[in-house]
């Protein structure tokens, strides 16, 4: 995608470097998170109903009832807190009384009957303004208790007014906004906020909008049969209340505003569903069964109704989910050959559920999560991951010790890290609950962000410490048997990516055939993934203006040639990424106004699939969740039919073509949460998004601090729940300035870490120095000429996932690039490798990676020191790499 379009900065958030193995690396606490093993889709599985007591077993012929064996003393017992979501239903309403009351005022009333601390976040629009623009209302419209919200230190943009308990009502809340009949205000815009949960309630992802004047071209306040959605998190929602009292006192033609007169009145109700959280527990007890020499595992929870444990075991502390051999406990089903699902039995007193079964002594650990229904999975609140019970601790502590009371020195690092992660999660949840409003106290938010970063760095250092428990230290990130987070999209951690085309590759019409001839060579060079060009029918020959997504005959070759290309690369042990353009799509037909917004082919969408605020294509969808790409209709990903079609298409591409993952084009154009849905559906091995944004400059000079820039990229990754990485544009930009101007001090941030995404979330940073947009014949942002090898010496020795451009591989640079790749693989440098910056001065940058490799770039002399024996592995113009002598 061309990088010439502008940018709108995202609201700052944060996602700290994740501990290896935590789901997605995102530290937000979500009650409906799904378990790791088997990449679960709960919607595919029905429920099992049983009566009577469950006496379950696994890998044993006989199982005693829990507690029946007098000699089976508890050797482990721990009570885990649980947090589950429950919904409370009610209704919200909007009423416009457009005829003046006794005070000569008209009024708008907004209310609801669901208990909570409700806030009306609102503003107004005037004639001729774009519908997305908010202004503060005049002072005479503001109800008592209203508080102005600032856009920045100079400009107010909205009002927040609390809803009060209405007199003579039971649990009804409301607020009145009064205005003159001849008011210049054209419309009132608002969203509802529930202060206790931080949930924001919107109209299908858009602001509620009440037109007060016919001269305003803003449309109707609510269209029939439209749902009302929640933002920013799945904390609740509103929807059209079926059978509700929707009574506009004057008919408003669909999609148009009144013409030349004020609205005379309006009343409509909507169902509102608020999510509340309930605290529960699950207790796990492990006993030694002296008769069978097995372990008796008991579960006990106070959660009522049906509860299923989704579980597996592991051997030799390898942390890999596996299924124990039959016989399994009654009411157990096998889930995707990767986990078991067993229904717990209701307790006799009706206060929850329980289960017991035997496990063979050969197993070292037990994984589990709790499944309550098709959409609700309960995981460990302390660290956000699956529950894990170490069964080997029985032998380490003896047969009578309660392992719930282990001495602190034995669990120091794990408990310390879990506490840090819990602190981070609490801070992020608190910050996220305020993301929809402008910062009331900028200093406070900055303090929170700094604290999150400090805690993240502390947690990260704990799990990189050489004194980590041997179980953690023995984990090999490249071991394919290790259980990965569901839909992590980040590969093994040792990936080296090749961009397999440039801007001119389509011109031969046989690029797939030509690229296939390079597969063995690329494999011998050490590449593990190749990024292939956009495969679909496209208005532009390069493929970035897609039209019929199921037509895979493109300027690069035919569908058969594409499938053959993927097969060839697989035979060379290289995985293949498809370039998926999901933000926009070119239409095949015009609407009645002559606008191209009607689509053909298998995805024969109409203009509802186009965002409403696309200025060129007259979409009837919702407002965009990102920035607009102006050359083609921007797709509305909030539409369920759009998402379903795109998920089906991605899964079809995975199966039909054989793609292993995705490079996602122009992801700045739509919310990362939609990307999460697409990746969870298509389950890629690797995925990377193009979040292109401008760095910070002052009077034409690049700023030293680029935290705001990398924060926007990290925010997008976090919105995907860590299911995708992103190209580290920040690092590329800083490398430009450092090398061009001999300002190598830029390569260390204020905390002594790499200054790009690489320094904050290395496992999700895909580093590069050039691509088809920045280089090739486009040359939008070409890397400093003659300094390419310095750039590759940096990204191929550092953590993150490095990407190498096709034009550089097949050029005079190849021998040195191959040498860098060989060093990286020989020293097993991976995306989470530990880095220590040794020098960052005007003409010198030097760093040590994983205590076994040192590199330097810049004109100044540098030699490594210390007790190790360092030998030169590569050397060239203003770069040098050393390895520890074995």
Order of alpha helices (4+ residues) and beta strands (2+ residues): beta-beta-beta-beta-beta-beta-beta-beta-beta-beta-beta-beta-beta-beta-beta-beta-beta-beta-beta-beta-beta-beta-alpha-alpha-alpha-alpha-beta-alpha-alpha-beta-alpha-beta-beta-beta-beta-beta-alpha-beta-alpha-beta-beta-beta-alpha-beta-alpha-alpha-beta-alpha-beta-alpha-alpha-beta-beta-beta-beta-beta
